[in-house]
Amino acid sequence: MPARPGTRDRVLSDTELARILTVAREAGTFGTFVLVLALTGQRRGEIASLHNSWIDQDGKQAITWPKTVTKNKREH
């Protein structure tokens, strides 16, 4: 078995994140994808598999991923 990669030590600074959010707002569909990633903290694959039915349609402030698509196999 290959060795597992270690944890990452680097995180984006506030300035870097602000710049990414600014550019993403102007970047069309791909920018929207980046915004959702940044604002939810979800994994790329989870956002890519997002279904409209998982979004709270009343307030549109909650997304519930079923356990079938999450890495830890738990509803989130």
GUTIGU-282117 format. One record per residue (C-alpha): residue number from 1; x, z, y. Coordinates in nm, 2 decimals, padded with zeros to 4 digits. Example, Ala and Ser with C-alpha at 12.3 -4.5 7.8 and 13.67 -1.06 7.14 Angstrom:
% residues 2
<atom><k>1</k><c1>01.23</c1><c3>00.78</c3><c2>-00.45</c2></atom>
<atom><k>2</k><c1>01.37</c1><c3>00.71</c3><c2>-00.11</c2></atom>
***
This chain:
% residues 76
<atom><k>1</k><c1>00.00</c1><c3>00.00</c3><c2>00.00</c2></atom>
<atom><k>2</k><c1>00.13</c1><c3>-00.08</c3><c2>00.35</c2></atom>
<atom><k>3</k><c1>00.18</c1><c3>00.21</c3><c2>00.58</c2></atom>
<atom><k>4</k><c1>-00.11</c1><c3>00.29</c3><c2>00.81</c2></atom>
<atom><k>5</k><c1>-00.05</c1><c3>00.23</c3><c2>01.18</c2></atom>
<atom><k>6</k><c1>-00.01</c1><c3>00.54</c3><c2>01.39</c2></atom>
<atom><k>7</k><c1>-00.25</c1><c3>00.64</c3><c2>01.67</c2></atom>
<atom><k>8</k><c1>-00.21</c1><c3>00.49</c3><c2>02.01</c2></atom>
<atom><k>9</k><c1>-00.06</c1><c3>00.69</c3><c2>02.29</c2></atom>
<atom><k>10</k><c1>-00.14</c1><c3>00.46</c3><c2>02.58</c2></atom>
<atom><k>11</k><c1>-00.48</c1><c3>00.45</c3><c2>02.75</c2></atom>
<atom><k>12</k><c1>-00.59</c1><c3>00.25</c3><c2>03.06</c2></atom>
<atom><k>13</k><c1>-00.53</c1><c3>00.42</c3><c2>03.39</c2></atom>
<atom><k>14</k><c1>-00.83</c1><c3>00.45</c3><c2>03.63</c2></atom>
<atom><k>15</k><c1>-00.69</c1><c3>00.17</c3><c2>03.84</c2></atom>
<atom><k>16</k><c1>-00.65</c1><c3>-00.06</c3><c2>03.53</c2></atom>
<atom><k>17</k><c1>-01.00</c1><c3>00.01</c3><c2>03.41</c2></atom>
<atom><k>18</k><c1>-01.15</c1><c3>-00.05</c3><c2>03.76</c2></atom>
<atom><k>19</k><c1>-00.98</c1><c3>-00.39</c3><c2>03.77</c2></atom>
<atom><k>20</k><c1>-01.11</c1><c3>-00.48</c3><c2>03.43</c2></atom>
<atom><k>21</k><c1>-01.46</c1><c3>-00.39</c3><c2>03.53</c2></atom>
<atom><k>22</k><c1>-01.44</c1><c3>-00.58</c3><c2>03.85</c2></atom>
<atom><k>23</k><c1>-01.31</c1><c3>-00.90</c3><c2>03.68</c2></atom>
<atom><k>24</k><c1>-01.56</c1><c3>-00.86</c3><c2>03.39</c2></atom>
<atom><k>25</k><c1>-01.86</c1><c3>-00.85</c3><c2>03.63</c2></atom>
<atom><k>26</k><c1>-01.75</c1><c3>-01.20</c3><c2>03.75</c2></atom>
<atom><k>27</k><c1>-01.67</c1><c3>-01.35</c3><c2>03.41</c2></atom>
<atom><k>28</k><c1>-02.01</c1><c3>-01.45</c3><c2>03.27</c2></atom>
<atom><k>29</k><c1>-02.11</c1><c3>-01.39</c3><c2>02.91</c2></atom>
<atom><k>30</k><c1>-01.77</c1><c3>-01.28</c3><c2>02.79</c2></atom>
<atom><k>31</k><c1>-01.75</c1><c3>-01.04</c3><c2>03.09</c2></atom>
<atom><k>32</k><c1>-02.08</c1><c3>-00.89</c3><c2>02.99</c2></atom>
<atom><k>33</k><c1>-01.93</c1><c3>-00.83</c3><c2>02.65</c2></atom>
<atom><k>34</k><c1>-01.63</c1><c3>-00.66</c3><c2>02.80</c2></atom>
<atom><k>35</k><c1>-01.85</c1><c3>-00.44</c3><c2>03.02</c2></atom>
<atom><k>36</k><c1>-02.05</c1><c3>-00.32</c3><c2>02.73</c2></atom>
<atom><k>37</k><c1>-01.73</c1><c3>-00.24</c3><c2>02.54</c2></atom>
<atom><k>38</k><c1>-01.59</c1><c3>-00.04</c3><c2>02.83</c2></atom>
<atom><k>39</k><c1>-01.91</c1><c3>00.14</c3><c2>02.93</c2></atom>
<atom><k>40</k><c1>-02.01</c1><c3>00.24</c3><c2>02.57</c2></atom>
<atom><k>41</k><c1>-01.67</c1><c3>00.30</c3><c2>02.41</c2></atom>
<atom><k>42</k><c1>-01.80</c1><c3>00.13</c3><c2>02.10</c2></atom>
<atom><k>43</k><c1>-01.59</c1><c3>-00.09</c3><c2>01.87</c2></atom>
<atom><k>44</k><c1>-01.57</c1><c3>-00.46</c3><c2>01.92</c2></atom>
<atom><k>45</k><c1>-01.74</c1><c3>-00.54</c3><c2>01.59</c2></atom>
<atom><k>46</k><c1>-02.03</c1><c3>-00.30</c3><c2>01.66</c2></atom>
<atom><k>47</k><c1>-02.10</c1><c3>-00.46</c3><c2>02.00</c2></atom>
<atom><k>48</k><c1>-02.07</c1><c3>-00.81</c3><c2>01.84</c2></atom>
<atom><k>49</k><c1>-02.33</c1><c3>-00.71</c3><c2>01.58</c2></atom>
<atom><k>50</k><c1>-02.57</c1><c3>-00.56</c3><c2>01.84</c2></atom>
<atom><k>51</k><c1>-02.94</c1><c3>-00.65</c3><c2>01.79</c2></atom>
<atom><k>52</k><c1>-03.20</c1><c3>-00.63</c3><c2>02.05</c2></atom>
<atom><k>53</k><c1>-03.41</c1><c3>-00.41</c3><c2>01.83</c2></atom>
<atom><k>54</k><c1>-03.14</c1><c3>-00.14</c3><c2>01.84</c2></atom>
<atom><k>55</k><c1>-03.18</c1><c3>-00.10</c3><c2>02.22</c2></atom>
<atom><k>56</k><c1>-03.44</c1><c3>00.15</c3><c2>02.35</c2></atom>
<atom><k>57</k><c1>-03.69</c1><c3>-00.09</c3><c2>02.50</c2></atom>
<atom><k>58</k><c1>-03.87</c1><c3>00.17</c3><c2>02.72</c2></atom>
<atom><k>59</k><c1>-03.58</c1><c3>00.31</c3><c2>02.92</c2></atom>
<atom><k>60</k><c1>-03.30</c1><c3>00.07</c3><c2>02.80</c2></atom>
<atom><k>61</k><c1>-03.06</c1><c3>00.36</c3><c2>02.82</c2></atom>
<atom><k>62</k><c1>-03.00</c1><c3>00.42</c3><c2>02.45</c2></atom>
<atom><k>63</k><c1>-02.86</c1><c3>00.21</c3><c2>02.17</c2></atom>
<atom><k>64</k><c1>-02.88</c1><c3>00.33</c3><c2>01.81</c2></atom>
<atom><k>65</k><c1>-02.65</c1><c3>00.16</c3><c2>01.56</c2></atom>
<atom><k>66</k><c1>-02.77</c1><c3>00.19</c3><c2>01.20</c2></atom>
<atom><k>67</k><c1>-02.52</c1><c3>00.33</c3><c2>00.95</c2></atom>
<atom><k>68</k><c1>-02.49</c1><c3>-00.01</c3><c2>00.79</c2></atom>
<atom><k>69</k><c1>-02.27</c1><c3>-00.14</c3><c2>01.08</c2></atom>
<atom><k>70</k><c1>-02.07</c1><c3>00.17</c3><c2>01.18</c2></atom>
<atom><k>71</k><c1>-01.72</c1><c3>00.23</c3><c2>01.05</c2></atom>
<atom><k>72</k><c1>-01.81</c1><c3>00.59</c3><c2>00.95</c2></atom>
<atom><k>73</k><c1>-02.14</c1><c3>00.48</c3><c2>00.79</c2></atom>
<atom><k>74</k><c1>-02.34</c1><c3>00.72</c3><c2>01.01</c2></atom>
<atom><k>75</k><c1>-02.62</c1><c3>00.62</c3><c2>01.25</c2></atom>
<atom><k>76</k><c1>-02.49</c1><c3>00.64</c3><c2>01.60</c2></atom>
***
